[in-house]
């Protein structure tokens, strides 16, 4: 009886894991990303760890050369304006120093054989590159959120412009009434233009902060309308249709990738769970 109970419990655990995996694959990834983005937006300040690493890196004064594309990656990650590329380099320097200290004091004595010197050099290098990986991951997640919001934002901007609002007022109205990272960038762009920043510079900043082809095409359409006086509504309608088509294609691609995951969960978890339940019933019957 004890063996049957153990098998039944194991079967229940496998079935529950399979159901959770299937539900997680079925749940819209966009909803999860939007929830994570909202939680991150609620805590705009950098973590104490990042602040400590930045102070350590600045005090060390290491002669590090800033990569040419670091500013672009910082913009693409959507970091606050106070976080510049110099701040990121200070964090990288501080992380490298902490990694070197950990490599010498902890990892090198614990490394087997001749791996000690390798660990001493690998630990600071990995710590130095960790902020770059974090920036790339954050930029990818933010780009997905921007792509999700882009069709609706373009449609709302088209409606606002068609109702008679100037472009700047339309950007401000859409940004204030539509949540999300793209709407926030529109609000900042409109505010910069209102305080006297040249429109071309503010739009260039918008394109840098939102590195999507649709946003670049939107900025080009606004600049073309300003330069030649062409109507902006038809261009926004075409851009919104293209963005919606791209979003539908990405959703279909994610759905196609989710199907093998569900089949794998069924094959590896549900089938063994059913087998365990059958074995438990057979053991109980034989006794």
SULKA-V39102 format. One record per backbone hydrogen bond with DSSP energy under -0.5 kcal/mol. CO is the residue of the C=O (numbers start at 1). NH is the residue of the N-H. E is the energy in kcal/mol with one decimal. If there is no record, write none. Layout:
CO&NH&E  CO&NH&E
This chain:
1&5&-2.1  2&6&-2.3  3&7&-2.4  4&8&-2.3  5&9&-2.4  6&10&-2.4  7&11&-2.4  8&12&-2.3  9&13&-2.3  10&14&-2.4  11&15&-2.6  12&16&-2.5  13&17&-2.4  14&18&-2.3  15&19&-2.5  16&20&-2.5  17&21&-2.3  18&22&-2.5  19&23&-2.7  20&24&-2.4  21&25&-2.2  22&26&-2.2  23&27&-2.4  28&31&-0.6  28&32&-1.4  29&33&-2.6  30&34&-2.6  31&35&-2.2  32&36&-2.4  33&37&-2.6  34&38&-2.2  35&39&-2.1  36&40&-2.4  37&41&-2.5  38&42&-1.3  39&43&-0.6  40&43&-0.9  47&51&-2.0  48&52&-2.6  49&53&-2.6  50&54&-2.4  51&55&-2.4  52&56&-2.4  53&57&-2.6  54&58&-2.3  55&59&-2.2  56&60&-1.9  57&61&-1.5  57&62&-0.6  62&64&-2.3  67&70&-1.3  69&73&-2.1  70&74&-2.4  71&75&-2.2  72&76&-2.5  73&77&-1.8  74&79&-1.5  75&78&-1.4  80&83&-1.8  82&84&-1.1  84&88&-1.8  85&89&-2.3  86&90&-2.0  87&91&-2.2  88&92&-2.5  89&93&-2.4  90&94&-2.6  91&95&-2.7  92&96&-2.2  93&97&-2.1  94&98&-2.3  95&99&-2.7  96&100&-2.4  97&101&-2.3  98&102&-2.5  99&103&-2.4  100&104&-2.2  101&105&-2.4  102&106&-2.5  102&107&-2.3  103&108&-2.5  106&110&-1.1  107&111&-1.1  108&111&-0.6  112&115&-1.8  113&116&-0.6  114&118&-0.5  115&119&-2.4  116&120&-2.0  117&121&-1.5  118&122&-2.6  119&123&-2.6  120&124&-0.7  121&125&-1.2  122&126&-2.8  123&127&-2.3  124&128&-2.3  125&129&-1.8  126&130&-1.1  127&131&-0.6  129&133&-1.9  130&134&-2.2  131&135&-2.5  132&136&-2.4  133&137&-2.4  134&138&-2.5  135&139&-2.6  136&140&-2.2  137&141&-2.2  138&142&-2.5  139&143&-2.4  140&144&-1.8  141&145&-1.8  142&146&-2.6  143&147&-2.3  144&148&-1.7  145&149&-1.9  146&150&-1.6  147&151&-0.6  149&153&-2.3  150&154&-2.5  151&155&-2.3  152&156&-2.6  153&157&-2.4  154&158&-2.3  155&159&-2.4  156&160&-2.4  157&161&-2.6  158&162&-2.6  159&163&-1.5  160&165&-1.8  161&164&-1.5  166&170&-2.6  167&171&-2.6  168&172&-2.3  169&173&-2.6  170&174&-2.5  171&175&-2.5  172&176&-2.0  173&177&-1.6  174&178&-1.6  177&179&-0.5  180&184&-1.8  181&185&-2.0  182&186&-2.0  183&187&-2.2  184&188&-2.1  185&189&-2.4  186&190&-2.6  187&191&-2.3  188&192&-2.4  189&193&-1.9  190&194&-2.1  191&195&-1.7  192&197&-2.5  193&196&-1.1  198&202&-2.4  199&203&-2.6  200&204&-2.2  201&205&-2.1  202&206&-1.9  203&207&-2.3  204&208&-2.0  205&209&-2.5  206&210&-1.5  210&212&-2.6  212&216&-2.4  213&217&-2.4  214&218&-2.0  215&219&-2.6  216&220&-2.3  217&221&-2.2  218&222&-2.3  219&223&-2.5  220&224&-2.3  221&225&-2.3  222&226&-2.2  223&227&-2.2  224&228&-2.8  224&230&-0.6  225&229&-1.6  232&236&-2.2  233&237&-2.4  234&238&-2.2  235&239&-2.4  236&240&-2.5  237&241&-2.1  238&242&-2.3  239&243&-2.6  240&244&-2.4  241&245&-2.1  242&246&-2.4  243&247&-2.2  244&248&-2.3  245&249&-2.1  246&250&-2.1  247&251&-2.2  248&252&-2.2  249&253&-2.2  250&254&-2.4  251&255&-2.3  252&256&-2.3  253&257&-1.9  254&258&-1.7  255&259&-1.4  256&260&-0.7  257&261&-0.8  258&262&-2.1  259&263&-2.3  260&264&-2.3  261&265&-2.3  262&266&-2.3  263&267&-2.6  264&268&-2.6  265&269&-2.1  265&270&-1.2  266&271&-2.2  269&273&-2.0  270&274&-2.5  271&275&-2.4  272&276&-2.6  273&277&-2.2  274&278&-2.3  275&279&-2.6  276&280&-2.5  277&281&-2.3  278&282&-2.3  279&283&-2.5  280&284&-2.3  281&285&-2.3  282&286&-2.3  283&287&-1.3
